[in-house]
């Protein structure tokens, strides 16, 4: 739901036409801030694993998502992103041996239809490269979630989150410099927007997300991502005074139904066990309970 505020914050508070900059300033400052708090660095193979997870979950995902948003109407890009739960379920079945349940497929499909009704327009122009970027972004996030579950985490939650945010920010840094550059000035409004995205929308939200990935089956946690476009639509209605059609209201009901359906079934005991820490660590006072 926190991620659902990104659209309205970006359009109302941030500099125009700089989506890569928004992604960079979401990820890198948040990652550095958490790193300063935890003072924990990766060791051994985790330098590579953290880089891979950061690229999949943060840097690559943001870049592909923003590129798709540039090439496609927002509704099309949002609908493509909604297939992420279905993709994640498939990868989880292969890599984690999580059984694909009929209720999960129904909930995920229902969610795609709901998001499409929320954000898709009949006059939307389709661009093949934009569609590929949107699909690749969904796959990037899905694979990142599954590998996060498979590899576990070797440190505290905040340290683990900081590694990925820094790695993702470093992926976005050269893209931002090469394609957009940096604005010469930032207003107080811009700083407030970047501050919101870096703290609540990224540092806190991703910490809770990675904790959920550790504790829940991939299918359940992935379906929760459908709440993001729902919150974005409701924020536009509440804050900007945008109207909601009957189709959008129907889509909202379908999304809520999909999320509820995806959380109500009881997972197999083998699939519901949290991934252990490797090696075990003692939580610190700074870790979110």
N, C-alpha and C positions, 0 to 999 in steps of 0.2 A: 504493500500500500504506500510506503514511503517513496518507492520508485515512481509511483503514479503522479507525484507532485513535480517530477522533473519537467514535464512539458510546459506547465503553466509558469514555473519559475524561469525556464529558459526563454519563453516568449515575452514575459512581462518584466523581467529583472536583468537579463543578461544582454551583452552586445549582440546585435543582429548578425545573422549569417556566419556564426563562428561555432558550429557544433563540435568540431574537434577540440577547440580551445575549452569548451565547456566540459568535455570528457576528460581532458588533461587535468584541468583544475579541480575536477571532482576527485580524481584518483590519486594523483601524486601528492598534493598537500596532505590529504587524509592519511595516506600510507606513511608519509614521513612523520606526521604527528603521532600516529600510533607507535611507530618505531622508536621515537624519542621516549615515549611512556614505558614501553616494554623492555627496551634495550636488549633485544634478542635477535640474533642473526641466524640464518640457515646454516646448517653444517652438512658436509658430505654431499650426497646425492640430492639433498633438498635444495641446493642452489639451482639445479636444473629443474627439479619438480616444481619449485615455486615459480620459476620463470615460465614454465609451460602452463601452469594453472592461471597465472596472472595474464598471460596472453589470451587464453581461451575465455576466462570468466570476465576479464576487464578490458584489456587493450584491444584485442582482435574483435571482441563482441561490440564494443563501443564504435570502433572504426567502421565495421560492416553495417551496423545499425544506422549510423549517421549517413553513410554513403547511400544506403537504401532510401533513407528519408529525403535525400537530395534528389534522387532519380525517380521517386514514386510519391504519389499523394500519401499523406500520413495514414489514411485508413488502410491502404494496401500494405504498407510497411507494418502496421500494427497487426493486421490479420496474419501476415506471414510469421511474425514473431510468436503468435499464439500457438503455432504448431510445435513449439519447443517441448511441451510436456509429452507429446506423442513420440518425438525423436528421442527424448531422454529415456522413456520407457523401453524403447528398442535397444538402446545401448546398455541400459541396466540389465536387461535380460541376457545379453551376450557377455558383458564384463563382470557383472555382479551376481548373475544367476538368480535375479529376482523374477519371480513368476509373473507373467503378464496376465492380469485379471480382466475379465470382461467388463467389470464395473469401472476399471481405470480407463479402458478404451472408450467406453460410453461417456464418461465424465470429460475426458480430453476432447473428444469430438464435439460434445455439447458446448464446451468452452470456445472452440474455434468458431462455431456458428454464432455464439453469443457475442464474441469480440467483433466478428464481421458485421453483425447488425449494429453494434455500438459505433463503429468508426468507418465502415466502408460506405462509399458513395457510388451510385450507379454510373456516374459520368467520369469515374476515375480512369486516368490514362495508365496503361501498362507499359513498362519498359523492361526488356528482357534482362539487361545487365542489373538493373535495380532489383528485379525479382530474385536473381541469383545471389546478389549481395544480402538480401533479406533472409533467404533460405540459409545461406552460409552463416549468417549471424545467429540464427536459431540453432543450427548444428553446433556452432562454436560454444554457445552457452550450455547446450545439452551435454556435450562431451566433457566440458569443464566440470559440470555438476557430478557426473558419474565418476570422473577421475578423482575429484575431491573426496567422494565417498569411498572409493577403492583404496586410495593411498592413506586415508586418515590424516591426522595432523600431529607433528612431532613437538609442538610447543603449545603455549597458551593460545586461547582463541584470538586475542587481540594481536599477538605477535604473528600468528598465522595469517590473519587478515591483512596486516601491514605488508607482509612480503608480497602478497598478490597485488595489492593496490600499487605498490612501488613498481613492480614488474610491468603491470598494465600501463601505468603512467609513462614508463620509459619506452613502451611500444608506441604510445601516442605522441610523445615529444617530437621526434623527427617528422612525423606526418603533419603535426600542427605547424611546425616551423616552415616546412616546405610548401604546404598547401594554403595555409591561412595567415601565418604570421601572428604577431601579437599587437593588440591595440596600443596606440600611443598613450591613451588616458583611460582610466576606469572611474566611473562615478560611484558615489556612495551606494546607490541602488544596485549597481553591478556587484560591488563587494558583498552586499547583503545576500544577493542571489548565489554567488559562488560559495559564500560561507555556509548557507543552508545546504547546498548540494554536497559540499565536502564533509559536513558533520552528520546531520540527520539523514540526508539522502544517500550517503556513501559509507562513512566510517561506522556508524551505528547500524545502518540497514544491512550492510554486507557482513558485519560481525554476527548479527542475528541469523542471516541467511546461511552462512557457513556452519553455524551451530545447528540449525535445522537440518542441513544436509547430513551432518554427522549422526543425528539422532533419529531421523525419519527415513522410511523407504523413499527412493528417488521419485517414484510415481506421485506420492503424496506431496512432497515438497515442491515439485515442479508445477503441479496444478495451482499452487498458491500464487504463482506468477501471473495468473489470469486476473488477479485483483488490480494489477497495475493499470491496464487500459480502462478498467471500470472507474478507478479513482480519478484518472486523468479526465474522463468524460464528466464525472460529477463535479470536479473542480472547475471545469469550464462553465458548467451550469450555475454553480453557486457564486463563484468569484466574478466571472466575466459576463454573466447574464445570458449565456447561450441557451437556445431552446433545445428541448429534448422531444424527439418525435416518438410516435407509438412504437416504431421499429427499434429505436434505441432503448426505450423502456423495456421492451421484450428482450432485447439483448442483455440488458443488465440483470433481468430475472434469470436468464439462461446461464450467465456467468456465475451468479451466486449459487444457482442450483448445481453447476458443475463443481464448484469449489466444495460445497457441502457434500455432494456425492463422493468426491474424491477423498474426503476425510472420514467418512462414516464407516467404511468397511474396516474390519480388523485384519491387519496384515499377518502373514505367516510368522511364527516365532523366529524362524531362521532369518527372515528379512527385516525384523524390527529391532535387532540388536544394534546398539551403537557401535560404530567403527572404533576400535581401541586406539588410544594414543600410542605412537611408536617413536621413541621409547616413552614409557609412562612419565608423566610430569605432575607436579603438585600445583594446583591452581593458585594463583597469587591473589592478593587483595584487589589488584587492579583489574582482574578479569571480571567481565559481566557475569553475574550469577545466572 
